[in-house]
Structure formats: C-alpha cells, structure tokens
Amino acid sequence: MTREFLKMHGLGNDFVVIDARQTPYTPAEAEVRAISDRRTGVGCDQFIVLEPAQTAGTAAFMRIRNADGSEAAACGNASRCVGWLLMEESGAERVAFETRAGILESFRADNGRVTVNMGPARLDWAQIPLAGPDDTLSVDVAHGGLNGPVAVNMGNPHAVFFVDDVNAVPLAEVGPVFENHPTFPERTNVEFAQILSPTQIRMRVWERGAGITSACGSGACATAVAAARRGLTGRKADVILDGGTLTIEWLEDGTVLMTGPIALTFSGRLSPDLVPAG
C-alpha cells in the first residue's frame, strides 16, 4: 500500500507530512528512518502524521517523529506548516490542533507568514526535565569551553548557550555531547545564540534526533525566552537562523508566539520499496 505525502519546510527545516485522518497509519521506527533518509528516501528532519482529532474544537492531532524514528512532543516549524495546511483546508483564519505537548493555535500573519502560539515556556528543572535540582538560568554542564546553558522546555527540552560568535562553535562536535549529557534524561535540543541587539539574536542549532538543521522553531522560542530571562533582550525578538528569521514574542501570560514563513515544496506517493523488508 502506498501513501500520499507532502514535502514542506519552514526556513529549510523540512518535513514529510502524511494525512492519516481517514486511513490510520502508524509507521515503525525503521520505516520512518527509511523515508527520512536523504539518499535513499524522501528526506526530512521530521516526519509528521496527521491523525484524527481527539479533542472537540481541534482539527487534527499532529504526531511528530524525528528522522531517527524517535517521537517528539513539539516542533515549531512543523506546527506552522500544519497550521497553514489546516487553514487552507477549512478557509479559516485560525485553527487549533493537538500535539503531545498540548493544543496549539495557529493563525495567519502578514506577508504570507503563519503564527503559532506554542503554549507556555516551562522553566522549572523538573519540567525540562533535568536529572536533578539545578538552576535553569545556568545549568551545571560544561564541555569544550562551553558551560552554563539556560534550560527551557517548549514542549521539548532545550539547552541554550550564549556565545560571542555562533559561527565559531564546532556544532557537529559539541552538539551530540550536550544532547546526550546525563543531565538531560530525555536528551535535549542544543542552541548556540549570539546577541546582536536588544531585538535581534543569531542562533544555530543541534536538534535532538535530527542533528544540525537550518532552523528550529521551538529552539528559536527557547532561545528568545532564555535571552529575556537573562536580561539580554526584551520579550520580543527576531531570531536569525541559518535558514532565515523567526519573530518570537514571550507574552506576559507565559505563552510564546512564533511567526515565520512556510513552504510547500512538492507532493508525491511513497513507494513500498522505501519500507525495509521484515
């Protein structure tokens, strides 16, 4: 049996999106890895399956899998893409949908951009989670001259390091060290951020389960919150990633708005040959 899919991206952070609201689809980890492979599959950072809504008033449940087959609770750029799809489908100006991290609301912004309310930034050590009590404004981890990240949970865990020059950070070397550090029992996304001005942050990211990506929406949210908590910026900032810019606002009620572009690249049909035998 083959499946129709969409290929989408937000600032180069790319996704395979499959609508399984009518016909159930629960791929095994090996299948997700095969489809996500950039040489022999379609290729993506995250693999998204739309399932039937479980809560009244929502349009779908968005299930998120990383390229390595593991499941994630949140993905900001994918949330913008899914929000746009669901608004296009209904003709609505805003839409609510479910994730493992909770119900998200998406609405149209200016210049074809999409905004998603990513829900509350969680700041307590147990909410990240960390392995034990620690100051989430400066977590006690260090490697390669980098230390004291700010920990934020945006539906998934993040460790944000502030540095003088993000381009000088050996991302491929230190990223996996911090992702798998024992301080983070569920592993963590790792952001490296450089303050350009009170309203601009330059950021690069190592994503849990995906590696280096051109953009990470939840990571941009975590970085803006971390910068505001440190007093380095206000509560609204443009976060400049390798793939482009997201506008992040940490509202007084604790929730975080993320605004940025989305793109539908192509559609296709998955071949059974993509699925590993056995």
N, C-alpha and C positions, 0 to 999 in steps of 0.2 A: 504494500500500500504506500502510495506517495502522498506528500503533504505540500500544499501551497505555503509559501513563505514570503515575507517582505524583508528586504535589507534596508536598514535605516541607520542613521548616525546623528549624534549631537556633537559638533566640533571634532569629528573624527573618531570619537568613542562609538564603536559600531556594534550593531545588533542584528541577529536573526530573530524575526518576530513571527510567531505562528498563532493563528486564531483557532483555539480548540474549544470554543464555547458551544459549538454544535456537535462536534465529534471528539470525544475525550482523547488526550494524548499525554502520556507520562513516559518520556524517554529515559532510558537508563543512562548512567554516567558515561559509559563508553560511547553511546550514541551521541550525546551532547558533545563530547570531546571530538568525535569524528566530524560532525557537522561544523564545529567551531574551528577546525584545523585550517590554516590559511593556505596550505599547499595542496591538500587532498580533499578538503571540504569546501563549504561556502566561505568560512572565515568570519570570526566575530570576537569581540571582547566579552560580550554577554549574550546569552541565549534566552529569549523571552517567550513564554507561553501565556496566552490569554485564556483564562478559564472562566466558567460561569460565575457570576457574582454570588457572593454568599450573604451579603447584607443588603437590605432594602435601600433603594436610593443610589446604589452604585451600579456602574455599567459593566464591570468585569473584575476579575481577580487577576493581577499580574504576577506570575511566578517567574522568578529570576534565577538563572543558573550562570555561573561563571564558566569561562572557557575550559577550565579543568574538570567541569562536571559538578562541582560543589554548588550548593544552593546559597543564595544571598537574600537578605531581607529587604534591601534597598538598592536602588540605582537611579541617581538623579537624572542623568541624560536620557536613560530609557524611559523614565517617567514622563519626561516632556514629549518624547516620541509617541508613547502610548496615549497620553492625554490628547495630542493632536489627532491621532487616528480616531479616537472615540468621539471627539468633537466633530470631525469631518463626517463620521458615520451618522451622527444624530442631527447635525446642523446647529448644535448648541454652542453657546459662547463659553460655557464652563461645564466641567464634568467631574464626577467623583469616581474613584476606583480604588480597589483594595490591593494591599501588599501584605507581606508578613509583618512589616513594620507598622501597619495601620492603614487607615483610609487617607488617601491623598486627594487633594482637589487641584485641578488644572484649569487654567483659563487663558484666553488669547491676550497677547500683549501687542505692542507696537511693532511695525516693520516685519510682520510675519513671525515674530518670536512667540514663544509659549512660556507661561509662568506656571510653576508648580509650588504649592505650599507643601513643603517637605515634612511638616509636623515639627514637634519640639526638639530642640537640641538638648540631649541628655548629658549631664556634666558630672554626675557622681561616679566615683570609682567603680561601684558595683554595677552601674548601668552601662559602662563601656563595653564589656567588663574588663577589669584588671584582676590579676591573680590575688591581690590583697589590698588593704587600705593604702592609698597614696594620694598625693596632691595632684589633681588632674591639670593644674596650671603648669606643672613641671614634674613630669613622671620620672622616676628614678631609673632610667635606662640610658645607656651610652654605648657608642661604637664608632670607631674611626673619627674621633674628634667631634662627633655629633652627640648631643645629650639634652635632657630635659624637655621632651616634647609636651605639647598641650594635648590632652586626650579629650575627644568629643565623640559621642555616639549620635549619628544621624540616621538611625535605623540599622546601621552597621558601624563597627568601630574604626576610629581614625586616630592616628598619632601625627601631630603637626609640628615640624621642626622649623624654627625661624633662622634663616641663614643670610649672610651678606650677599651671596651670589648663587642662585639656584643652578646656574649652568656649570658651576664648579663641583657640584655634588656628583659623585660616581653612583648614579641611581641604580644601575644594574647590579652593583656590588653591595651597596648598603640596604637597598630595598628589601631583599629577601631575608636579610639578617633581622631587621626590625619586624617584618611581617610575622616571622616565626619565633620571635622572642618569647620566652616563657612568661613574661609579664602579661602577655595578651593570650589568654587561654583559648580564645576563638580566632586567633590570628588577628591581624589588623591591616587596614589600608595605611599607607605611609605618604605624607605630603611634606614637601620642602618648599617653604614660602619666603619670599623676599619683599619687604615693604618698599614700595616705590613712592607712595604719598599717603596721606590720611584717607584717600578714597580709592587707591589702586594697589593691588597685590599681584606679584608674579608668582606662579605656582607650578611645580612639576609633581608628578605622582607615580607611585608604585602601587598598583591595585592588588588587593588580596585575591589570589586565584586567577589573576589575569596578567600581572607584570606591568611593564611600562605601557601606559596608554596616553593618547594625546589629550585627553580630558577626563575628568571625573566629577560629575555633578555633586554627589554627596560629599566628595572631598573638597570641592570649592566651598560648599556650605560650611563644612567643619573648619576650614581654614579661615573664613571670614569671621566665624564665631570665635575662634581661638585668638585672632588678631584683636577683636573688640574686647575680649576678656583681658588681654594683656595691656589694653590701652594704647595699641599701636595704630588703630583706625577707629572710625565711628562704627555705627551699627549697619551701615550700608556701604558696599564697596564693589568695584569691578575686579573680578579675579581673572587674570590673564594666564591662560593655559597654553600649552604647545599648539593646540588646535584652534584657539580663539578665546573669546571673552564671555564670561557669565556675570550677570549682575546679581548680587546676593544681598538680601536685607534680613537682618535679625530683628524681628518685631518685638515690641515690648511684652507681648504675651508669651514670648519664648519660642514661637514657631519661626520657621525660616522660609522666605520666598526666594526661589531661584528662577531667573529669567534668561532665556537664550534661544538660539536658532535650532531648528531640526531639519533633517533632510531625508527624503525617501529616495533611495538610490536605484533600486530595481526590485522586481518581483520574480519569482521562479517556482519551481516544483522540485522537491527533494527526491533524489533517486534512491531506490532501495540499495543500490551499490555503495552508498555512503555509510550504511549501517554495518558495523563489524559482524562477521559471522559468529554465531554462538553467543 
